[in-house]
Amino acid sequence: MSSALGTVWAARHRASGEVYAIKIMNKDFLENTGLWRRALAEKTVLEATRHPFVVAYHGSFQDALSLYLVMEYQRAGTLESFQAEQDGRVFLRDHARLLFAELVLAVDHLHDRGYAHRDVKPENVLISSGGHVKLGDFGCVAPCAAAPDDDDDDARLSVCGSPLYIAPEVLRGRGYSRAVDYFSLGVVLHVMVSGAHPYATPGARTYPLAAALACAPVALDDVDAAALVRGLLDPDPVARLDSARVRASPFLSSVDLETLDDT
């Protein structure tokens, strides 16, 4: 598996027989591209993060050529591949609700530590052997303001993320907050329950910013899911649903989030 910073390989520990995921990042590449700061941020966040729905970190090491991050290995693949195995390539309502609730808790855990993931998408969500989510790939993670405020010193200005999941304010270049992750969550939920991106036409590989700013997303049959998606995809980050309103939404009303968070 590849990411912007390096490649991830499965490796077996000789003594214990345990399998781990090792992210290998070439030092010259990081230095020449200026991505070494992102690699350091990824390591820092992994060290500070302990949550049932975030990929577990086991340590790091280096040699003359590369840096290595050691994480837990998930054999079940990603949320994207897991969805492809479902009937009709979509999740049933109850299944989607549980997985989405876990993903919300993972993102909130990261936000509570002052960071935005900035690249929440199905390919970056692993699935455990027990069928639970594990948010991973922190190559775009960065310290970020809690609330939308273009004048905040912590507001980010760099463009980072995947075209089909990136929030419109990231592309405006005037700074943004952790609310960008909630826009991405809205896209993820829409894909989970419909099998389609809320804006892009079939086969599209670029992000149609004008659509997000001027048009409503594609309708969903599930009324509660549709209302939640609309609130998350609000192009205005101030009006966009935040953590408290997402957790209180009718779509998640049957999920005991406090108990789930203590899993």
C-alpha positions as CSV (number, residue, x, y, z in Angstrom):
1,M,0.0,0.0,0.0
2,S,1.3,3.4,-0.9
3,S,0.8,6.9,0.6
4,A,2.1,10.4,-0.1
5,L,5.0,9.8,2.3
6,G,6.0,6.3,1.6
7,T,4.9,2.7,1.3
8,V,3.3,0.3,3.8
9,W,4.4,-3.3,4.1
10,A,3.3,-6.2,6.2
11,A,6.2,-7.7,8.2
12,R,6.4,-10.6,10.6
13,H,8.3,-10.3,13.9
14,R,10.8,-13.2,13.9
15,A,10.7,-13.9,17.6
16,S,6.9,-13.6,18.3
17,G,5.5,-14.4,14.9
18,E,3.2,-11.3,15.1
19,V,2.5,-9.4,11.9
20,Y,2.8,-5.6,11.9
21,A,2.3,-2.9,9.3
22,I,5.6,-0.9,8.6
23,K,5.5,2.4,6.8
24,I,8.8,3.0,5.1
25,M,9.7,6.6,4.2
26,N,12.9,7.4,2.2
27,K,14.9,10.2,3.9
28,D,16.1,11.8,0.6
29,F,12.6,11.9,-0.7
30,L,11.3,13.6,2.4
31,E,14.1,16.1,2.4
32,N,13.9,16.9,-1.3
33,T,10.1,17.3,-1.3
34,G,9.9,19.1,2.0
35,L,7.6,16.4,3.3
36,W,9.8,15.6,6.4
37,R,7.6,17.9,8.5
38,R,4.6,15.8,7.6
39,A,6.4,12.7,8.5
40,L,7.4,14.1,11.9
41,A,3.8,15.2,12.5
42,E,2.5,11.7,11.6
43,K,4.9,10.1,14.1
44,T,4.0,12.7,16.8
45,V,0.3,12.1,16.4
46,L,0.6,8.3,16.4
47,E,2.7,8.5,19.6
48,A,0.0,10.7,21.3
49,T,-3.0,8.7,20.1
50,R,-4.6,5.7,21.9
51,H,-8.1,4.9,20.8
52,P,-10.0,1.7,19.9
53,F,-10.9,3.1,16.5
54,V,-7.5,4.6,15.6
55,V,-4.7,2.4,14.3
56,A,-2.3,1.5,17.1
57,Y,1.3,2.6,17.0
58,H,4.1,0.3,18.2
59,G,7.2,2.4,17.6
60,S,9.7,3.7,15.1
61,F,13.3,3.2,14.0
62,Q,15.6,4.4,11.2
63,D,18.6,3.5,9.2
64,A,20.8,5.5,6.8
65,L,18.2,5.5,4.0
66,S,14.7,5.4,5.6
67,L,12.4,6.1,8.5
68,Y,10.1,3.3,9.7
69,L,6.8,3.6,11.6
70,V,5.5,0.3,13.1
71,M,1.7,0.0,13.5
72,E,-0.8,-2.7,14.0
73,Y,-1.7,-4.8,10.9
74,Q,-5.3,-5.2,9.8
75,R,-5.9,-8.2,7.5
76,A,-9.5,-7.2,6.7
77,G,-8.5,-4.4,4.4
78,T,-10.0,-0.9,4.2
79,L,-13.5,0.5,4.4
80,E,-13.5,0.9,0.7
81,S,-12.7,-2.8,0.1
82,F,-15.0,-3.9,2.8
83,Q,-17.9,-2.0,1.2
84,A,-17.2,-3.6,-2.1
85,E,-17.9,-7.0,-0.4
86,Q,-21.4,-5.9,0.7
87,D,-24.6,-6.8,-1.2
88,G,-25.2,-4.1,-3.7
89,R,-21.8,-2.5,-2.7
90,V,-23.6,-0.5,0.0
91,F,-23.9,-0.9,3.8
92,L,-27.3,-1.6,5.3
93,R,-28.5,1.2,7.6
94,D,-27.6,-0.3,10.9
95,H,-24.2,-1.4,9.7
96,A,-23.4,2.0,8.2
97,R,-24.6,3.7,11.4
98,L,-22.3,1.7,13.6
99,L,-19.2,2.1,11.4
100,F,-19.9,5.8,10.9
101,A,-20.3,6.3,14.7
102,E,-16.9,4.7,15.3
103,L,-15.3,6.9,12.6
104,V,-16.8,10.0,14.3
105,L,-15.3,9.0,17.6
106,A,-11.9,8.4,16.0
107,V,-12.0,11.8,14.4
108,D,-13.1,13.5,17.6
109,H,-10.3,11.8,19.5
110,L,-7.8,13.4,17.0
111,H,-9.5,16.8,17.3
112,D,-9.4,16.6,21.1
113,R,-5.6,16.6,20.7
114,G,-5.6,19.7,18.5
115,Y,-5.2,18.0,15.1
116,A,-7.1,17.7,11.9
117,H,-6.7,14.5,9.9
118,R,-7.3,16.4,6.6
119,D,-7.6,13.2,4.5
120,V,-10.5,11.2,5.9
121,K,-11.7,8.8,3.1
122,P,-12.6,5.1,2.9
123,E,-9.1,4.2,1.7
124,N,-7.6,5.6,4.9
125,V,-10.0,3.7,7.2
126,L,-8.9,0.1,8.0
127,I,-11.2,-2.6,9.2
128,S,-10.3,-4.8,12.1
129,S,-10.8,-8.6,12.3
130,G,-13.8,-7.9,14.5
131,G,-15.4,-5.6,11.8
132,H,-14.6,-2.2,13.5
133,V,-13.0,0.8,12.0
134,K,-9.4,1.9,12.5
135,L,-8.6,5.4,11.2
136,G,-5.1,5.4,9.7
137,D,-2.7,7.2,7.4
138,F,-1.8,10.4,9.2
139,G,0.4,11.7,6.4
140,C,-1.8,14.9,6.1
141,V,-2.4,15.5,9.8
142,A,-1.7,19.0,11.2
143,P,-2.4,21.2,14.2
144,C,-5.6,23.0,13.4
145,A,-7.9,25.5,15.0
146,A,-11.1,24.1,16.7
147,A,-13.5,26.6,15.0
148,P,-13.5,28.3,11.6
149,D,-11.6,31.5,11.9
150,D,-9.5,32.8,9.0
151,D,-7.5,35.0,11.3
152,D,-6.5,32.3,13.7
153,D,-2.8,31.6,13.8
154,D,-3.5,27.9,13.8
155,A,-5.7,28.0,10.7
156,R,-4.0,26.0,7.9
157,L,-3.3,27.4,4.5
158,S,-1.8,24.5,2.7
159,V,-3.9,22.3,0.4
160,C,-3.9,18.7,1.6
161,G,-6.3,15.9,1.1
162,S,-8.0,13.8,-1.7
163,P,-9.9,15.6,-4.4
164,L,-13.2,13.8,-3.9
165,Y,-13.3,14.3,-0.2
166,I,-11.6,17.7,0.4
167,A,-13.7,20.5,2.0
168,P,-14.2,23.6,-0.2
169,E,-12.6,26.0,2.3
170,V,-9.3,24.2,1.9
171,L,-9.2,25.3,-1.8
172,R,-10.2,28.9,-1.0
173,G,-6.7,29.5,0.5
174,R,-7.9,31.7,3.3
175,G,-7.3,29.3,6.2
176,Y,-9.5,26.5,7.7
177,S,-10.2,24.6,10.8
178,R,-10.8,21.0,12.0
179,A,-14.3,21.4,10.4
180,V,-12.7,20.1,7.2
181,D,-12.8,16.6,8.6
182,Y,-16.6,16.8,9.1
183,F,-17.1,17.7,5.4
184,S,-15.1,14.6,4.5
185,L,-17.2,12.5,6.9
186,G,-20.3,13.7,5.1
187,V,-18.8,12.5,1.8
188,V,-17.9,9.2,3.4
189,L,-21.3,8.6,4.9
190,H,-23.0,9.4,1.5
191,V,-20.7,6.8,-0.2
192,M,-21.4,4.2,2.5
193,V,-25.2,4.3,2.2
194,S,-25.5,5.0,-1.6
195,G,-22.3,3.6,-3.1
196,A,-21.8,7.0,-5.0
197,H,-20.1,10.3,-4.4
198,P,-22.5,13.1,-3.5
199,Y,-21.3,15.4,-6.3
200,A,-19.0,13.8,-8.8
201,T,-20.4,12.3,-12.0
202,P,-19.6,8.6,-12.6
203,G,-16.0,8.1,-13.3
204,A,-15.0,11.6,-12.3
205,R,-11.6,11.8,-10.6
206,T,-11.5,15.5,-9.8
207,Y,-13.3,17.6,-7.2
208,P,-16.0,19.8,-8.7
209,L,-15.7,22.8,-6.2
210,A,-18.6,24.7,-7.9
211,A,-20.9,21.8,-7.2
212,A,-20.2,21.9,-3.5
213,L,-20.6,25.7,-3.3
214,A,-23.7,26.0,-5.4
215,C,-25.6,22.7,-5.6
216,A,-27.3,20.3,-3.2
217,P,-25.8,16.8,-2.9
218,V,-27.4,13.8,-4.6
219,A,-30.6,12.8,-2.7
220,L,-30.6,9.7,-0.4
221,D,-33.5,7.4,0.4
222,D,-32.7,7.3,4.1
223,V,-34.2,10.5,5.5
224,D,-32.0,10.6,8.6
225,A,-28.8,9.9,6.7
226,A,-29.8,12.5,4.1
227,A,-30.3,15.2,6.8
228,L,-26.9,14.4,8.4
229,V,-25.1,14.4,5.1
230,R,-26.6,17.8,4.2
231,G,-25.5,19.3,7.5
232,L,-22.0,17.9,7.1
233,L,-21.6,19.0,3.5
234,D,-22.6,22.6,4.2
235,P,-20.0,24.6,2.2
236,D,-20.0,27.2,5.0
237,P,-17.7,25.8,7.8
238,V,-19.4,27.9,10.4
239,A,-22.8,26.5,9.6
240,R,-21.5,22.9,9.1
241,L,-22.5,20.4,11.7
242,D,-20.0,20.0,14.5
243,S,-19.3,17.1,16.8
244,A,-22.1,17.8,19.3
245,R,-24.7,18.1,16.6
246,V,-23.5,15.1,14.7
247,R,-23.7,13.0,17.9
248,A,-27.2,14.3,18.5
249,S,-28.4,13.6,15.0
250,P,-31.4,11.2,14.5
251,F,-29.2,9.0,12.4
252,L,-27.0,8.2,15.4
253,S,-29.7,8.4,18.1
254,S,-29.8,4.6,18.6
255,V,-26.0,4.4,19.2
256,D,-24.7,4.6,22.7
257,L,-21.6,6.6,21.8
258,E,-20.3,6.8,25.4
259,T,-20.3,3.1,25.7
260,L,-18.9,2.7,22.2
261,D,-16.1,5.1,23.0
262,D,-15.0,2.9,25.9
263,T,-14.9,-0.3,23.8
